[in-house]
């Protein structure tokens, strides 16, 4: 089964909060927890996790600047709604 790489804002926020709570230990328990919280498959969760880790490494290395958009506040995108795809 092919992974669904599109994540809604709500799914991404649940994922990010779960990682913050559970930590970055990459144990089977962490994967089960992320799957349970997001409702995604193991493959989808692992791909999203790898993307998150890549982004963190790039930020730490100074390769990626954080957005300075005044219109992005509390998860709202430029259109004023909270729907954003995270693929």
N, C-alpha and C positions, 0 to 999 in steps of 0.2 A: 504494500500500500504506500502510495506517495505521500510525503509529508506536506501538510498545509502550512506554508511559510508565512501566511498572513495572520497577524495577531492584532486584535483590537486593542484600544487603549486600556480597557478594563482587564483584559487577559494579561497584557504586559505589566500593568500595575500590580496585579495579584502575583505574577511571577517575580517581579523585583522585590516586593515585600516579603515573599516567601524565602527568597535567597538571603535577604537581609536578616531574617529571623533565624533561618536554619544554618546559614553559613556556607562556606565554599569547600566543604570536605569531599564532595564527589563520591559519597558512599551510596550503596543501593537504597538506603533509607532516604537520602536526600532526593534521589530521582523519583522514588515513589511519592514523596511529599509534594514535589513540584508537579507531578502528573495529577495527583489528587486535587491540588489547589487550582490548577489551570484548566483541567479537563482535556488537556492535549495528550498526544501519544508520547511514548518514551523518545522516539526519534525526533519529534517536533520539539520537545523540551530540551533534548541534548543539543540540537542545532541552534536553538535560541540561546542556550547557555554559552555555547562556543562564540556566538556573535557578541554576547554581552562581555565575555572575557577578552575578546579581541578589542572591543571598544575601550575597555578599562585599560588594557595595556597601551593602546594608542594614546589615550589621554595622559597616562603616567609618563610616557616617553615624549610628550609634547608634540605629537604628530597630529593631534586632533584638538581643535579649539571648541570650547563649549559655546553654544548659541548665545547670542546677545540680543535676541529678539524680544522687544518689550511686550509684544502681543502674546507671547507664550508664558502664561501665568497659571499656576495650579493645574497644569495638564490641558489647558485650553489651547487649541490651535489658532491660527490666524483668522479663521472663520467664526470664532467665538463658540464653537461646540467642542465637545470632549471626545469626539470620535477620531481616531488616528490609527492607521494601519502600521504595524511594526513587523516588517518582513525581513 
